[in-house]
Structures are given as C-alpha cells and as structure tokens.
C-alpha cells in the first residue's frame, strides 16, 4: 500500500477518517492480503484514482457505483469505467445508450471515463477494492464507513452538487445527502439484469440543466 497517494484537498477533508481505527484496520487487511499473494483490484496506485482525478473542491456530479470490476485489467479506480482497449461492460453500454437517447451523443468506442472525472464527475465506488474474481469480497472490511463519510462530507461542505444514485444499493445512500442544497437523481441500475428501468431517466440532461441553473459550467459528456 506504500504507493497509495491521495490528492491534497481530499487529504485535508478526510484527515479525521484516515486517523480512525477502522481505516487503519482496512489498510492492514489489504497489506496482509497482498503479502499472502492475493490479487487485489484496482492496483494500489489506482485505489484513490477518483479522488486524485477529481479534487474535493472541483466535484460537480457524483456517480456512485458499488465495487470495482473483479476481472483482470478492468478496474481503474473510477466507477463504471474501464481502460481503453478493454471490452465495454454491459452496464456501461447501457449508460452510453441512455446518454445517446438523452442528449444525442455518439456512443463511444471505449469505456474510459477519465474525461468526465477531469471535468468534475466524481466516479466513486462504495468499496474501493475487491479480490480478483470475487465480487463484493471487500464489502465488509470498512470501505463503506469511509465512502459514506466521503458522501456526507461532500453534502455538508459543498453546494449544488448532483448525486446520481443508480440501483437499490446506491439509492440507500440518499440519507447521507442534504436534498435542500443538492440535486439527487435516482434510477434503477443500468445493468441489463435490472430490466431496462434505467432507460429514459434523462439524468445527464437534468444534471447539466441544474448545473447551469446554479451558475456552473455543464459537463461535456462526450468521450
């Protein structure tokens, strides 16, 4: 874990969390797993990629995922995103379809969402790590304590953010967000397993309209 670095504004905002016993236990667990020869995704240098790419004071939109992709080469520390050259996962394919139907953007030929992140789209997974080929394997090691604190801190200290909560897991996080000062957008999960309920949510246009109405530059969703 020695290669983990986190951007300065997040380090300051979350300094109390980093000092908590649960976080120290979490880091110790990951170090032990790695020493035992287990493969953890994403690589250590990308665990905090969402934070390093989107500083605390630059967040405009939060898209909450559950846990990282657990297959080789996919997880890159940004929710729903995969590196260029990796097959686009089914949920992201559906996100692209909705994006096209909502704001007529051409469907991208890759799954790298870094361009969104650099514009202020905070691509946060509730769990920041996973063991190879074992989905949700790190669901109970403490990451949710940390990411719940992240969501609450954003709600508390920032104004006029857009939170996109897709699927039942993400929607339960709405209790952490002050709806009087932020826009909460909820929809079924974009996974094909959710039966297509995600389509027609128009979250991308709604987000940009809200940002513009509150004096902020909208997101260019093209990739």
N, C-alpha and C positions, 0 to 999 in steps of 0.2 A: 504493500500500500504506500510505499515511500514516494511513488511517482504521482500520487494524487495531489492536485493543486486546485484551489478554488478562487475565483475572481474576488478582488478586494472588497467590492461593495457588498457582496454576499457574505464574505467572511465576517464583515462588521455586523451585518444584520442578524447573522445566525450564531454569533460568538457564544451566546448562552447555551445554545443547543450542542455545540461542539464540546462544551465542558460537562455536559450531562453524563451520568454513569451509563445510561443506555447506549449513548453514541460510542463511548469508549469500548463497551462490550461488543458492539456491532463491528467496529474496526478490528478488534481482537479476533472475532469469529471469522471474518474474511481472511485475515492473515493466516489463521490456523488452517482453514480450508485450502488455501493456496499452497501452504507448506506440505499439506497432505497429498498434493498432486491433483487436486480437483480443478477443473477448468471453470472459471467464473467469467460471465459476460456482463457488461462490456469489459474490455481491458481496463486496467486500473487508471490509465491516463484519460479514459473517456467516461468514467463513472459520473463525474460532475460536468460533463460536456454542456448540458443545458444551461447550467449556471455560468460557465465560462464564456459561452457564446452570447448569452442574454443577461447583461448586468442587471442588478436589482432595480436601479432607477430608470432602466430603459424598457422594462416589461410593459407591454400594452395588452397582449392577449395571452391567456393561459389555456393550453390544450392538455388535458390530463389523461394519461394512459395508466395502465395497471402495472405490468412489469416488463422488463426488457425481453426482446426476442431471445429464444434459448438455443437457436441453431447457429452453427459456425458462420462467422462473417457478417451476421445481420445486425446485432446490437451495436449502436454507436452513441448511446447516451442521450438521444433525443427521442421522445415518444413518437411512435408510428414510423419513424424514419429508418431507412437502411442506406448503406453506402451505394454510390454509383457502381453499376456492374452486378449488383445483387438483384435477384428477381423481386419484383414489387409484391409485397404481401397482399392477401385478399382484402383486409380491412383498408389498407391504403389505396388499393384500386377503387374501392367504393367511395372513399373520401374524394378521390380525383373525379369520379363520376358526378358527385354532388357539386363539387367545385365548378365543373363544366356546366352543369344544368343551372346552377345558381348565378354565376357571373360570366358564363361563356368563355372560360379559359380553356385553351387546348390542353388535353390530357398529357402530362409529362411522360417521358420515356425512361425515367429513373425515379428512385424513391428517396433521394437525398433532400431533406427539408431544411438544410442549413441556411438557405437563403431566407426562409421565414424567420428562423431564430435570430439572424443578424438584424432583422427589422423590428424585433421586439416581441416575437411569438415565443413564449416560454414553453418548451416542449417537455413537460415534466411527467415522469413516471412515478407512481406512488411507491414502488420498490425500485431502487436504483441498481440492483444486481440480481443475478439468477445463476443457478448452476446449469452447466451445459445439458441440454436435452431434458431438463426437469422444470417445467413451467411452475411458477408460483413457489418454487423451493425456498425462496428467501422472504416469503410473505410475513413471517413472524419473528424476524431477527432484529426488528427495531426501526426499519426504514420508514414505516408508516408514522411512527412518532415524529420522525424528522420531517417528512414531507407534509404531514398535517401542520406542523409548525411553520413550514415554508408558506403554505397556502394562507394560514392565519396571519402571518407577518405581512404578506402582500396585501391582504384585505385591510389590515389595520393601518399600515403606513403609507399606502398608495391610494389614489383616487381614480375613478373612471376606467377601471380595467374591465376586460371582457373575459369571463371564465366559460370555456366550452366543456361541458360535462356530458360525456357520451357513454351510455350504458349504466346499469344499476350501480355498479361499483363506484364509478365516478360521481354519479348523481348524489350519492350519500354524503359526499364532501361539501354539499351546498350549505350545511350547517356551520361550516368554518368561514363562510363568506358573508360580508355585510351587503345585503342586496339594496340598501338605501344609497350606497355610493358606488356600486359596481353593477355591471350587467351580467346576469347568469343565464346562459343558454344551455338548455338540456335537450337531449335526444336519445333514442335508442343507439346502441353501439353500431358502428359501421361494419362490423363483422358480418359476413354472409349468414352466419348462424342466427343473427338477430331478425332475419326475415324481411329485410329491406325497410324497416321502420325509420332508418336514418335518412332515407331519401326524401327530399322536399323540406328539410329543416331550414335551409337557407341561412345557415349560421355565418357564412363568410360575408355575405352582403349585409346582414344585420350587424356584424361586428364592425365593419367599415363605416356604416351609417352612424353607429354610436360613437366611434372614434371621431369622426368629422363633426358630429353634433357637439362634442366636448373639446373642440379645438385642437385635435391631434391629427397627425398625418395618417391616412389609412394604410393598411398593409397591401403591398403589391403581391398578390398570391401566385403570380406566375413563377414557374421554376425553370 
